[in-house]
Amino acid sequence: MKKTGCALLVVFLALCASMFVNFILVAALGVGEAESATINKIPPLEQIVIEEGAKDAGKIAVIPVRGVIHANDESEWGTSMVDDITKALRTAAEDENIKAVVLAVDSPGGEVTASDILWHEIKKVSAVKPVVSAMSSMGASGAYYLSCGANWIVANDTTFTGSIGVIIQTLNYEGLFQKVGLDAVVFKSGKFKDMLSGSRPMTPEEKAYVEGMVQQTYGRFLDIVANARNLSAGDLREGLADGRVLTGRDAKEAGLVDQIGYMEDAFDKARELAKTPEAGVIRYEPQMSFRRILRWLGMGAKSQVELNLGVTPSFRMQPGRAYLLPEFYAW
């Protein structure tokens, strides 16, 4: 009888746990549908005070741009990185009490389109109120691209920035296939449909086509930098815009950044540009949601064993995607 009672108790507890999980999932789906129905509306964000200011002096909003720039659904807010930063930028633009924006940039760059979308959003904000890009350890490639939408760029002496260039990478595994006796069978509607396939070498025509796409994207990057920094696109092409990474000091001498300093210098510059010397400083935080709770539960449930051989890349490029990244991130 005791064994039967224990078994019934276990079944009961398992049933309760299952019902609880199903309730959470249904609630999350409901929230997701509600969010989809109001996707064009920007929900309010919580404001965390960093520096107190005078009562009627307004505020400076800090918006972080950290890590590889991408549009995947992997951010801490439970949405895409691009959506999160866009939400914060639009919130700052619409809030009359926010007098200026500081982008806290620590990023090696990332996807071309994601970087371009954020540059576009930053340009819209910088047209109505000052935007200062403050680079810490890194503000390279795609991160520099979007920083060109700001009114002012601050870098540290030791910041790695620049890296003006575009890269597309694929992996050729034809030799491996031959060793293990495998062969890829492909049916395609046109000669370029599998041009980045790793199962065979690329033809000269395919290489020329991909190189053309890279150069087209590179030309846009070059024009954005030239216009933002009042530099010659031709001189950039023949000089610094060859993919090299620069220190903050070298970037300042080359005209790629406006000021050498720290985050507090960026705050002071934002106050100066906004003509609000006593403005406080806040940062945005996402509000609690079922999506975030589920994400945390999912992250907590994950476990893995990792063998560290001395190189631990935090990001791997996806074949066929164009990136604005330094060469040492091309894994």
C-alpha positions in Angstrom: 0.0 0.0 0.0 2.9 2.4 0.8 4.4 1.8 -2.6 1.1 2.4 -4.3 0.6 5.6 -2.3 4.1 6.9 -3.3 3.4 6.1 -6.9 0.2 8.0 -6.9 1.9 10.9 -5.2 4.6 11.0 -7.9 1.9 10.8 -10.7 0.0 13.6 -9.0 3.0 15.9 -8.7 4.0 15.2 -12.3 0.5 16.1 -13.5 0.6 19.4 -11.5 4.0 20.2 -13.0 2.8 19.5 -16.5 -0.3 21.7 -16.0 1.9 24.5 -14.6 4.2 24.4 -17.6 1.2 24.3 -20.0 -0.3 27.3 -18.3 3.0 29.2 -18.7 3.2 28.2 -22.4 -0.4 29.2 -23.1 0.1 32.5 -21.3 3.3 33.2 -23.2 1.6 32.4 -26.6 -1.1 34.9 -25.6 1.4 37.5 -24.8 3.2 36.8 -28.1 0.0 37.2 -30.1 -0.8 40.5 -28.3 2.7 41.7 -29.0 2.4 40.7 -32.7 -0.9 42.6 -33.0 0.8 45.8 -31.6 4.2 45.3 -33.2 4.3 48.9 -34.4 3.7 50.2 -30.8 6.7 50.7 -28.6 6.0 49.4 -25.1 7.4 51.5 -22.2 10.8 50.7 -20.8 12.0 51.1 -17.2 14.5 53.8 -16.5 17.4 53.0 -14.2 19.1 56.1 -12.8 22.9 56.3 -13.4 23.5 59.9 -12.4 21.1 62.2 -10.7 20.5 65.6 -12.4 18.6 68.8 -11.7 14.8 68.5 -11.5 13.9 70.2 -14.8 17.2 69.6 -16.7 16.0 66.5 -18.6 17.9 63.2 -19.0 20.6 61.6 -21.1 19.6 58.0 -22.2 22.3 55.4 -22.4 21.6 52.6 -24.9 24.1 49.7 -25.0 25.3 48.1 -28.2 27.2 45.1 -27.0 28.5 41.9 -28.7 28.2 40.8 -32.3 25.4 42.7 -34.1 22.8 40.3 -35.4 19.1 39.9 -36.0 18.7 36.5 -34.3 16.2 35.9 -31.5 18.9 35.5 -28.8 18.9 38.8 -26.9 18.5 39.1 -23.1 15.2 40.8 -23.7 13.8 37.8 -25.5 13.6 39.5 -28.9 16.2 40.3 -31.5 19.1 42.6 -30.7 18.1 44.9 -33.6 14.5 45.1 -32.3 15.7 45.8 -28.7 18.0 48.7 -29.7 15.5 50.1 -32.2 12.8 50.0 -29.4 15.1 51.9 -27.1 16.1 54.5 -29.8 12.5 55.2 -30.7 11.5 55.5 -27.0 14.3 58.0 -26.5 13.3 60.0 -29.6 9.7 60.2 -28.5 10.3 61.1 -24.9 10.5 64.9 -24.5 12.3 64.5 -21.2 15.2 62.7 -23.0 17.5 65.4 -24.3 20.3 63.3 -25.8 21.3 59.7 -26.3 24.7 58.0 -25.6 25.4 54.7 -27.4 27.5 52.5 -25.1 29.3 50.6 -27.8 31.4 47.5 -27.2 31.2 45.4 -30.3 33.4 44.0 -33.1 30.6 44.5 -35.7 28.3 41.9 -37.2 25.8 41.3 -39.9 25.6 43.9 -42.7 21.9 44.4 -42.7 21.5 44.4 -38.9 24.2 47.1 -38.7 22.6 49.1 -41.5 19.2 49.0 -39.9 20.6 50.4 -36.6 22.6 53.1 -38.5 19.3 54.1 -40.1 17.5 54.3 -36.7 20.4 56.2 -35.2 20.3 58.7 -38.0 16.6 59.4 -37.4 17.3 60.1 -33.7 20.3 62.2 -34.4 18.2 64.4 -36.7 16.0 65.5 -33.7 18.3 65.3 -30.7 22.1 64.7 -30.1 23.5 61.2 -30.2 27.0 60.4 -29.0 28.7 57.1 -29.7 31.0 56.1 -26.8 33.3 53.2 -27.7 35.0 51.1 -25.0 37.0 48.0 -25.9 35.8 47.7 -29.4 33.8 49.7 -31.9 34.9 48.1 -35.1 33.4 47.3 -38.6 29.6 47.1 -38.2 29.8 48.9 -34.8 31.8 51.7 -36.5 29.3 51.7 -39.3 26.3 52.4 -37.0 28.4 54.9 -35.0 28.6 57.0 -38.1 24.9 57.8 -37.6 25.8 59.6 -34.4 26.6 63.3 -34.1 29.8 62.7 -32.1 32.1 59.7 -31.6 34.2 59.2 -28.5 36.8 56.4 -28.3 39.3 55.4 -25.6 43.0 55.4 -26.4 43.0 51.6 -26.4 39.7 51.1 -28.3 39.9 48.9 -31.4 37.9 50.6 -34.1 37.9 51.1 -37.9 38.0 47.7 -39.7 36.1 49.3 -42.7 35.4 46.3 -44.9 33.0 43.5 -45.8 33.5 39.7 -45.6 31.6 36.7 -46.8 32.9 33.2 -45.8 32.1 29.7 -46.8 33.6 26.3 -46.0 34.9 23.9 -48.6 34.6 20.2 -47.5 35.0 18.5 -50.9 38.3 16.8 -49.8 36.6 15.5 -46.6 33.8 14.1 -48.7 36.2 12.3 -51.0 38.0 10.7 -48.0 34.8 9.3 -46.5 33.3 8.3 -49.8 30.4 10.8 -49.9 29.2 12.9 -52.8 26.7 15.7 -52.9 23.8 15.3 -55.4 22.3 18.7 -56.3 19.3 19.6 -58.4 19.2 23.4 -59.1 17.1 25.8 -61.2 20.0 28.0 -62.2 23.8 28.0 -62.3 24.3 30.3 -59.3 21.8 28.6 -57.0 24.5 26.6 -55.1 27.4 28.9 -55.7 28.5 28.8 -52.0 28.2 25.1 -51.7 31.1 23.6 -49.8 30.9 20.3 -51.7 32.7 21.6 -54.8 35.1 24.4 -55.8 33.6 27.7 -56.9 33.8 28.6 -60.6 35.6 31.8 -61.7 32.2 33.2 -62.6 30.8 32.5 -59.2 33.8 34.1 -57.5 33.4 37.2 -59.6 29.7 37.4 -58.7 30.3 37.1 -55.0 33.1 39.6 -55.1 30.8 42.0 -56.9 28.3 41.8 -54.0 31.0 42.3 -51.5 32.3 45.4 -53.3 28.8 46.8 -53.6 28.3 46.6 -49.9 31.7 47.9 -49.2 31.0 50.9 -51.4 28.0 51.7 -49.3 30.0 51.4 -46.1 32.7 53.7 -47.6 30.2 56.3 -48.6 28.6 56.3 -45.1 32.0 56.8 -43.5 33.1 59.5 -46.0 29.8 61.5 -45.6 29.8 61.2 -41.8 33.4 62.1 -41.3 33.8 64.6 -44.2 36.5 62.5 -45.7 37.3 61.6 -49.3 35.9 58.2 -50.3 38.8 57.7 -52.7 41.4 58.5 -50.1 39.7 56.1 -47.7 39.6 53.3 -50.3 43.3 53.7 -51.0 44.2 54.1 -47.4 42.5 53.2 -44.1 39.5 51.5 -45.5 41.3 48.3 -46.3 39.9 46.3 -43.3 42.6 47.3 -40.9 41.8 47.8 -37.2 43.0 51.0 -35.6 43.5 52.1 -32.0 41.4 55.0 -30.7 44.4 57.3 -30.8 45.2 56.4 -34.5 41.5 56.7 -35.4 41.4 60.2 -33.8 44.4 61.3 -35.9 42.8 59.9 -39.0 39.5 61.7 -38.4 37.5 58.6 -37.8 36.5 59.7 -34.3 36.0 63.1 -32.7 37.4 62.7 -29.2 39.5 60.5 -26.9 37.9 59.9 -23.6 35.8 57.8 -21.3 32.1 57.2 -20.7 31.8 60.3 -18.4 33.3 62.4 -21.2 30.6 61.1 -23.5 28.0 62.1 -20.9 29.5 65.6 -20.7 29.5 66.0 -24.5 25.9 64.8 -24.7 25.0 67.5 -22.1 26.9 70.1 -24.1 25.3 69.2 -27.4 21.8 69.2 -25.8 22.6 72.4 -23.9 21.5 70.8 -20.6 24.6 70.9 -18.3 22.7 69.6 -15.3 20.9 66.7 -17.0 20.8 63.3 -15.3 21.7 60.0 -16.9 19.5 56.9 -17.2 19.7 53.6 -18.9 16.8 51.5 -20.2 15.8 48.2 -18.8 13.2 45.8 -20.3 10.0 45.2 -18.3 9.2 41.7 -17.0 7.3 39.4 -19.5 6.4 35.8 -19.8 8.8 35.6 -22.8 11.7 36.7 -20.6 10.7 34.2 -17.8 10.6 31.4 -20.3 13.9 32.4 -21.7 15.5 32.4 -18.2 14.0 29.0 -17.5 15.3 27.7 -20.7 18.8 29.1 -20.1 18.8 27.6 -16.6 17.9 24.2 -17.9 20.8 24.0 -20.3 23.9 22.3 -19.4 27.0 21.5 -21.5 30.5 20.1 -21.2 33.1 22.2 -23.1 36.7 21.4 -24.0 38.7 24.6 -24.0 41.8 24.3 -26.2 42.9 27.9 -25.7 40.6 29.5 -28.4 37.0 30.1 -27.5 35.2 32.1 -30.2 32.0 33.6 -29.0 30.5 33.8 -32.5 30.8 31.8 -35.7 30.1 33.3 -39.1 27.3 31.6 -41.1 28.1 30.6 -44.6 26.6 32.9 -47.3 25.9 35.9 -45.0 27.8 39.2 -45.4 29.4 40.6 -42.3 31.1 43.7 -41.1 33.7 42.1 -38.9 37.4 42.1 -38.3 39.3 39.2 -39.8 40.1 37.6 -36.5 36.3 37.1 -35.9 36.0 35.1 -39.2 35.5 31.7 -37.7 
